[in-house]
Amino acid sequence: MNHFTIIGAGIVGLATALKLNENLSKRDAFGTEAKITILEKENGVSKHQTGNNSGVIHSGIYYKPGSLKALNCINGYKMLIKFCDENNIKYNLCGKVVVATDECEIEYLKTLYERGVENGLENLKMLSEQELKQIEPNVKGIAGIYVPQTGIIDYKIVSEKMKEILISKGVEIKFNEEVIGIEQHNSHQLIRTKSNKYETDFIISCAGLQSDRVASLTENNLNVRIIPFRGEYYKLKDSAKHLVKTLIYPVPDPNFPFLGVHFTNLIDGGVEAGPNAVFSFKREGYTRTSFNFNDTFQSLTWPGFLLVAKKYWRTGMGEFYRSFRKKAFVQALQKLIPQITESDLAKGGAGVRAQACEKNGGLVDDFYLIEREKVIHVLNAPSPAATASLAIGDYIANRVIKK
């Protein structure tokens, strides 16, 4: 029997298991002789990045044509919509606007439009100031792009449905099993958790915020380290929800892999404002006071992060300032909607993004995988990984079968 083990039950790990099961079942060489197990250190699925994001179905407009992000986002988008239709999962393709508030942003706005067209998005529209007002009457901007493909969803519900389907197909999901060791033998691999040992033929790690640590169990001298960035949200009070009709995004800074504070409608009827991007002193730290010595030490001693911090320390300090000063956060939001006031915002949630940072100081902007004979490590899968999860899973499944 061929045994495949996936480490991590976030949406990428779950989608990979789905696609692996689907693809293996089509091949006579494996058939019913294949077994898939998922090991997850938490007590349920999608407890971290997947379960704490803003629930956006991304269109693929931001990503460099030909990149893994672009290819998998477009394909994954179609797969996700099909999956939701087949399983009666609620979503809403409400569209979004990307807003330029300054003349200096116009050139990059045009670049985004061209990327979207090249990536195959249909019915994109460049907006004048007047046209922008027709879609979002309360927005202050001089130009924009309307992206009809963007939508909203609850990825926790998607993940739970994936879990349900996987269990029905005989896939084992073992919770509370944190992987602490991997031994490679000639005939098999041995995975050690804090309480058990598992023999397997092939390992796929989709460990998110712990991805570099899991990868280091089989790889020496990794060139990347996960640096955690917390994104904090406010929620608009009911009295202010009318100010936002769709999703409203600023033109992003091309030097950073973050999209800037924006307004997002939620599938449950709420409206979020945010997130910022604050260095987190704990990989799974969702509050301002979260701290873990080992996590902090590993980040602050990574040469690549020190280079990033040296170059962009002003931006980083600005993010911290906005984190502790609600007024500063509101001022950032007012660039898009001037009517927003501090009294319109209630405290929201937070998520932590696993950002891979290279040793030479580069922030990895694309999906990044390491492939070996019997192991595949997913080392960087930030947004739009939730949207792209089924496409990423399909790509990995095909690579596994070829190996």
N, C-alpha and C positions, 0 to 999 in steps of 0.2 A: 504493500500500500504506500502510495506517495502522500506524505504529510506536509502540509503548508501551514506555517504559523505567522500570523500578523500581530505585531506589537502595537497596540493603541486602538481604542474604539471611539475615536473622533470620527467625523463624517468621512474623512479621506480613508481611514482604515476600514470603516464599514462598507464604503463604496467599492474599495479594492476587493474585499471579501465577496461582495455581490458579483462583481464582474469576473473574478477568478472562478467562482462556483459556476457561473453561467458559461464561461468559455471552456472550462474543463469538461463540463457535461456534454459538450458538443464533440469531444475528441475521444475516439475509440481507444486511444493509447492509455487514457486514464479512466474515463468513465466513472463507475461507482467505486473504483479503488482509491479515489482521491479523498483525503480528509483535510478539512480546514479548521483551524483553531485560532481564536482571537484572545490575546492576553491583554487585560486592561487593569491598570493599577488602582483605579477608582471603583466605586460601587455601582456605577451605571455608565451609560454611553454619553459622549459629548459633554463632559463636565467642564471643559476649559475653553479653548478658542471657539469651537463650534457653538457651544451653549451660551456664549457671552458676546456674540457679535450682534450687529444691528439688523440682521435679517434681510439684506439686500440681495436681489438676484442681479448680478452684474452683467452688463451687455458686452463688454470687451473693448470699449472705445479707448481706454487708456494705454493699451499694451502694444509694444513694438511689434509690427507685423512679422510673422514667422517665429516669434518667441514661443516658449512653452506656455506662458501665460495666455497669449493671444489664441493659440491653436486650441488649447484645452478649455478656455473660457467659452469660446464660441460653440464648440462641440458639446461641452458639458452643459451649457445653457439649454440646448435642445434636448439633451438626455434628461435633465432635471425636470423640464416642463412635461415631457412624456411620462416620466416616473410619477409626477404629481397627478397628472390626469388619470393614469391607470389606477392610482391608489387613493383617489378622492382627497388629496391634500390641498388645502386652501392656499391660493396665492393670488396676487394682483399685479398685473403688468401696468402699473400706473404711470410709467415714464418719469423722466427727470430732466432738469435743466442744469447745465454747467454755465456758471455766470462769471463774466469778466467785469470787474469793478474799476479797472484802471487801464489806460491805454497800453501800458507795458505788457499786459496780459493777452492782448489781441493776437499777437503772433503765435503764441503757444496754443491759444484757442483754435486757431486755424490748423495747427499741427494735429491737435486732437481730432478735429473733424476729418482731416485727411486719413488719419490712422483708422478711424471708425469705418470710413468708406472702404479702405484697403482691406480691413478685416471682415468685410462682407455685411456690415450693418445697413439695413434698408430704411428709408424714410427719415434719415437724420436731417435736421434742418438748422442752418445757421440763422440766428435770430438777431434782428435789430433791437434797439432799446424798446421801441413801441411793441414789437412782436413778443418780446420777453414779458412785458407788462400784461399782455393779453392772457398768457399762461399763468404767470405768478404776479398778480397785481401789486403785491407788497414788496417785491424785490427791487433793490436798487442796483442796477447794472447798466452798462453801456452796450453790451452785446452778450450773446449766449449761444448755446447749442441745445436743441431739444433732442432727447434720446428716448424714443418710444419703447424700446425693448426692456428698459430697466424695470424691475419689479420688487415686490416685497413678499416675504415668506417667514415662517418660523422653522429654522433649521433643526431645532430640538424635536419637533414633530416629524420632520423628514428622517432624522436619525432613529427615532423610536420605530418608525415603520420599517426602516432598513433592518433593524435588529429583529423585529418580528418575522420578517421574510427569511432572514438568515437562519434563525432557529428552526423555522418550518422546513428548511432545506437540509437540516442536519448539521449546520455549522455550530461548533461549540464556542460559547463566549464565556471566558473565565474572568470574573471580576475579582478585585482585591488581590491582583497578582502583579506586583511590581517587579520588573525584570532587573536583575542585578548582575547577571553574568551570562556569557555565551562561550561555549567551548566547541571548537570545530574538530570533528573526528573524520576519519576517512569515509566511513559509511553513513554518518549522520551528524547532526549538530545537537548540542545539549544546551537548553535554555534553563537557567536557574532563576527562580523568583525567591522572594523572602521565605516562602513556605513549601515550594514544590520544585520538581525538575520535569522538563518536558523534552522528549526526543522529537526531532523534526528533520525533514529533508531540505526545506527551503524557508528562509526567514525574510519577511517584509516588514520593516519598521516604519511606522507612521506615528511617531511619538510626539509630534508637536513641540511643545515647550521643553521637552526632554530629549529631543531628537539627536542632538550632538552627543549627549551622554550615552544614549543607547548605541549610536554609531561607533563611539570610541571603544565599545566592548569587542568590536571586530576590527577596527581600523586604528592604525598608529598614525600619529602626527596629522590629525585633521586640520585642514586649512581654514575651517570656519568654526565659529562659536555662536551659540544662540544668545542674543542680548534681548532681554525682555523690555518691552515698552507698554506701559499701561495707557489705555484709552478710557477717559472718563466722560460720562454723558450727563446731561440734564434732560428732564422731560418738560415739555410745554404743558402748562396747566390748561384745563378745559377752556378757560376764557381766552386763551391765545392760539388755540389750534387752528382757528380760521385763517390765520396769517400764512399758513402753508398749505398749498393745494396738492403738490406732487412731492418730488424729492429735489432739494436745492443744494448744489455743490459749488464750491469755488473752483477757479482754475488752479490746479495743484502746482506746487513748486517742483519742477522737473529734477531737482537735485536730491529730493527725498522720496522714499517709497511710501509716503503717507499722503492722504487726499485732502487734509485740512478739515477744520470744523465745518459741519454742514447740517442740514435739516433732513430728517428721514421719517416718513410716515411708517408706522408699524402695522402689521397685519391685524393686531388686536384693536386698532383704532387710535392708539396713542401717537405722539410725535416726539422724536428724540432730537436733541441738539448736541452736537459733538462729533467725534471725540477729539480730545487733544492727543498728544503723544509724549508721555512722560517716562523717562527712564525709571524702571521699577527695581527696587532693591530686593525683590523676591520674584522668582519666575512665575509663581502662581499667586501673586499678591494683588488683591483686588481693592485694597484700601490705601490711603496715603501713608499709613503707619506700618504697612506690611514690610517685614524685614527678615531676610535669611542671610546669615553670615557667609555661607559657602557660595550661594548664588551671587551675592554682591562681590565677594573676593574674585570669583572666576570672571566676572564682567570687567571689573576695574583693573585686573592684571592682564587682560587680553590686549596685545599690542594694537590690533586693529581698532578696538573701541577707543583706546587712548588717542589714536590718530583722528578718529571721527569727532571725539569730544574736543580736541584741540582746535579743529577746523570750524566746528559748528557750536561752540560753547554758548554763544549769544542766543542762538535759536533754542538750545536746550534750556537755558535759564528762563527764557520767555515762556516755554511750556510749563516749567515749574511754577512760575509766577501766576499763570492762568489757572493752574491746578488749585492754588491756595487762595486766589483772589477771584471771587465770583464776578466782580465788576470787570476785570480784565477779560474773562471768558465772554461776558456779555458784549463787550466792545468788539471782539472778534466776530461774534454773530451779527452785530449791527452793521457790519460791512455788507452783509447780504440783505438783512431786513432791519432797517433803522428803527422801526416801531418797537422792537423787542426790548423789554426792560428786565431788570433783576427780579421784579415781582412776578414776571411771567414764567419763571423757571423753578421747577421743583427738582430735588436731588434725584438722579437716575442711577443706573448701574455702571459697571466698568468691565472691561475685558483686558486681557494681556496678549499682546502680539509677540510671537516668536520670530524675531528678526535675525537672520543669519548675517554675521559680519565676518568678512575675510580678514586674514592676518595682516594684509597690507592696507587695511582701512576702508575697503569697499563694502558698502551695504548691498547684499545680494538682492537684486530686484526681480529675478525670475525664479520659477520653480527650479529646484536643484536636487538631483538624485545622485547617489553613488551606487554603481552596479558592480557586483562581484559574481563569481560562479554560482554561489548558493545563497547570496544575500542581496537585497536591495534596500538601501536606506533613503527615505525621503527626508532631506535635511532642510529644505526651505519650501514651505507651502503656505504662504500668507494669502490674504485676499487677492484674487477671487477664488481661493481653493474650495470654499463651500459650494459656490456656483459650479465650479469645474470638477467637483469631486468624482462624478461618475466617469468623466472622460479621463481623469488622472488614473482612476481605478482600472479602466479599460486598457490604458497604455501600459500600466504596470503588469496587469494580468497577461497581456500578450508578450511582454518581455520575459516574464517568468516561464511561460510555456515554451518559448523559443529556447530558453536555457535548459 
